[in-house]
Amino acid sequence: MNKWKLLITRETVLFERYLRVAGYQGMFGSFSKARVKNLLVVNRDGLTSQYIYLPGTEGRRNLVWVEYQRDYLKKLIPYWTKILNNLNNSTKSILSEGIAKSFKEFINYYKLARAIVFYTNDLAKILELKNLVKDIKKIGDWHEKAEVESSRAWDKLAPFFKKICRKHKITIKDLMYYLPNEFLELLKGKKQIENKILKDRQRYYVLYLQNGKIRLYTGRKAQDLKKKQLPQEAEVFKTEEIKGTVASPGYVKGKTRIVNTKNQMEQMKKGEILVSIMTTPRLIPAVKKAIAIVTDEGGITCHAAIISRELKIPCIIGTKIATKVLKDGDLVEVDADKGVVRILKK
């Protein structure tokens, strides 16, 4: 039996992904006992898949549930507000001053913001299973708020990253495959990471959080670890019908467009049906062109569910196989009243 469950697949970089994992690892310190102790991230050419260790999931969610019952939200929500405010302030400080101290603060608050995203996702799933609707919307709003504000803060730092690249004569892509401690050393004027090491990381890496400790593997060691921990992906058989969960009702016919990366987003045309592993705030330009959204992943508080309801377009989430079955240009009907995508013409 496979002990790992795929959580998400996204286009991202090592530096940012490492901060996320570190955020899940530490969570909120004394404010919560919930921690992620085992997690696996597999990257191939910038597209990363994140897996959670199933044996630890129930215990962690039990802690989250106990904290909810003990009304921890009364102290967590003010703390979350402080985290996001400090994240915003540290971002402004970096852009105005550009000093290492401000960036170190940013790293800390960014990790905590990503911890909010993970914690609220767990809590929302618990509340949904127990049919406790009172706080589901509140938690969903916090999930989206932390997701959007952390993504926005990261994107705002583009001028700062470019400045560092000019100073040290390296590319943005190479800089984004530094680890956080290596980046801070670079800001202090210390050694740069060898180009070969960075290229190896870009091609293939595995980030392994094991019993609370994070390790990075590249090359053959990374591939061997992935083969040992993860079974071969099951074959997806041809099907004319894909089922999922209704996130926003409605019915449309149209051609599909697979959108998981920035390059794919630029190919999106107005009036197409967006098919994605899962949408994020960075894919909003493509989302706004879509007449419907279909995703592999997601629950009632996911980005696709929330944004589709705001845009009043049909959306089916959690199909598991949509991006594996559908290709660009397939003609389909999205029946988001019944949670079914039917293929009309390949």
Order of alpha helices (4+ residues) and beta strands (2+ residues): beta-alpha-beta-beta-alpha-alpha-alpha-alpha-alpha-alpha-alpha-alpha-beta-beta-alpha-beta-beta-beta-alpha-beta-alpha-beta-alpha-beta-alpha-beta-beta
